[in-house]
Every structure is written in C-alpha cells, then in structure tokens.
C-alpha cells in the first residue's frame, strides 16, 4: 500500500509555472489578483502533497485532505469572472473544476474503507489530468499563446465552437 501511495504522490503533484504577469494584454487588476491567488494556493497545496511522507500512518488522510482543498480552489476558479475578451474561457474553467471534483471523489472512493482500488485511482488520475489540461489551456490563452494541443475546441455560451487557432487569431 505504501508503494502505491508513493506512486500516487508522484503522479498527483503538479506545479503551475505559467501563472504570472506576462499576459498578452493588460488584464483587470481584480482578475489578475484572483488568478495569482488561485495559482499560489494550488502551488502551496502541491508543495504540501509533495511533502507527505508515504510511510506515515496518516499519509492517505493527508493526501485526501489536500485534494479536498484543491477541489475548493478549483471551484473558486470556476466562479471567476473572466474579462470580456476572454469570456470564451469560462466554460473551460467550469470543466476544469468539474473534472477536479470527479478526481477528488474518485480518490476518496479509491482509498475508502481502509482499502485501495487501483482501477478507481486510474480514473481519478485521468480526471485530475483533464482538470489541469484545461487550466494549462486557459493560462496559454491568457498569455496570448495557442495551446500545443491541436484538438482544442472551445464552446461559447451561444453554442458556437472555435478551435484554439481561431481564438488565438482573434486575440492578435
């Protein structure tokens, strides 16, 4: 179990290095502050997760507690009011929070009842990865970059869809 916990810790951690003030255009101070606060909190939680001793008796409880905090932060991120020129990113923020919720729920399920379910952890990891992928895409667009993922499609509130390249062309 402890080896599995260690493997989980190594795969769960993520550091956001793209949050910074080098956005493509000047963003409103309130939004920039909120984004920086979110990124700071995620980074702190990441450090705490990386600091868990997988050999300790409370390692699983600590991990699940930090993941719960991460979920709360992603929920707050989804509530951010993006500047008008980046409204199209709000749906990605919502998706990111939804995926984080699913990931945290699956991690709780995987470690429930003093057991460990590797198949449920695999689902949790996938949801976790999807949450962060959307966050990376959002940060890329805020920085005026087209995400590396050519399959990015953003659905606007009116139901229209645009690819990452189309959106990037509009913001240039």
URPE-V755483 format. One record per residue. SS is DSSP state (H for helix, E for strand, C for the rest). PSI is psi in radians with two decimals (* if undefined). Layout:
ss=SS psi=PSI
ss=SS psi=PSI
This chain:
ss=C psi=-0.70
ss=H psi=-0.62
ss=H psi=-0.68
ss=H psi=-0.65
ss=H psi=-0.74
ss=H psi=-0.76
ss=H psi=-0.67
ss=H psi=-0.79
ss=H psi=-0.71
ss=H psi=-0.56
ss=H psi=-0.36
ss=H psi=-0.55
ss=C psi=2.58
ss=C psi=2.35
ss=C psi=2.25
ss=C psi=1.92
ss=C psi=-0.21
ss=C psi=-0.21
ss=C psi=2.09
ss=C psi=-3.05
ss=C psi=0.27
ss=C psi=0.75
ss=C psi=2.75
ss=C psi=-0.73
ss=C psi=2.88
ss=C psi=2.10
ss=C psi=2.66
ss=C psi=2.46
ss=H psi=-0.75
ss=H psi=-0.75
ss=H psi=-0.81
ss=H psi=-0.76
ss=H psi=-0.78
ss=H psi=-0.77
ss=H psi=-0.78
ss=H psi=-0.68
ss=H psi=-0.77
ss=H psi=-0.87
ss=H psi=-0.68
ss=H psi=-0.80
ss=H psi=-0.74
ss=H psi=-0.70
ss=H psi=-0.72
ss=H psi=-0.79
ss=H psi=-0.71
ss=H psi=-0.80
ss=H psi=-0.72
ss=H psi=-0.73
ss=H psi=-0.79
ss=H psi=-0.40
ss=C psi=-0.06
ss=C psi=2.29
ss=C psi=1.92
ss=C psi=-0.26
ss=C psi=-0.22
ss=C psi=2.69
ss=C psi=-0.58
ss=C psi=0.30
ss=H psi=-0.82
ss=H psi=-0.79
ss=H psi=-0.71
ss=H psi=-0.81
ss=H psi=-0.85
ss=H psi=-0.62
ss=H psi=-0.78
ss=H psi=-0.65
ss=H psi=-0.64
ss=H psi=-0.73
ss=H psi=-0.71
ss=H psi=-0.75
ss=H psi=-0.79
ss=H psi=-0.73
ss=H psi=-0.71
ss=H psi=-0.61
ss=H psi=-0.72
ss=H psi=-0.66
ss=H psi=-0.73
ss=H psi=-0.40
ss=C psi=-0.13
ss=C psi=2.49
ss=C psi=1.79
ss=C psi=2.58
ss=C psi=2.64
ss=H psi=-0.74
ss=H psi=-0.19
ss=H psi=0.34
ss=H psi=-0.59
ss=H psi=-0.27
ss=H psi=-0.22
ss=H psi=-0.64
ss=H psi=-0.60
ss=H psi=-0.64
ss=H psi=-0.71
ss=H psi=-0.78
ss=H psi=-0.73
ss=H psi=-0.79
ss=H psi=-0.70
ss=H psi=-0.76
ss=H psi=-0.66
ss=H psi=-0.69
ss=H psi=-0.81
ss=H psi=-0.69
ss=H psi=-0.85
ss=H psi=-0.75
ss=H psi=-0.75
ss=H psi=-0.67
ss=H psi=-0.72
ss=H psi=-0.74
ss=H psi=-0.72
ss=H psi=-0.58
ss=C psi=0.20
ss=H psi=2.73
ss=H psi=0.70
ss=H psi=0.38
ss=C psi=-2.94
ss=C psi=2.25
ss=C psi=1.86
ss=H psi=-0.52
ss=H psi=-0.68
ss=H psi=-0.62
ss=H psi=-0.66
ss=H psi=-0.73
ss=H psi=-0.77
ss=H psi=-0.78
ss=H psi=-0.71
ss=H psi=-0.79
ss=H psi=-0.73
ss=H psi=-0.81
ss=H psi=-0.72
ss=H psi=-0.68
ss=H psi=-0.81
ss=H psi=-0.56
ss=H psi=-0.76
ss=H psi=-0.67
ss=H psi=-0.76
ss=H psi=-0.69
ss=H psi=-0.79
ss=H psi=-0.84
ss=H psi=-0.69
ss=H psi=-0.86
ss=H psi=-0.69
ss=H psi=-0.48
ss=C psi=0.08
ss=C psi=0.36
ss=C psi=2.63
ss=C psi=2.24
ss=C psi=2.63
ss=C psi=-0.47
ss=C psi=1.89
ss=C psi=-0.23
ss=C psi=0.16
ss=C psi=2.20
ss=E psi=2.24
ss=E psi=2.28
ss=E psi=2.11
ss=C psi=2.91
ss=C psi=-0.43
ss=C psi=0.05
ss=C psi=-0.15
ss=C psi=2.67
ss=E psi=2.57
ss=E psi=2.58
ss=E psi=2.90
ss=H psi=-0.69
ss=H psi=-0.71
ss=H psi=-0.73
ss=H psi=-0.74
ss=H psi=-0.70
ss=H psi=-0.63
ss=H psi=-0.55
ss=H psi=-0.07
ss=C psi=*
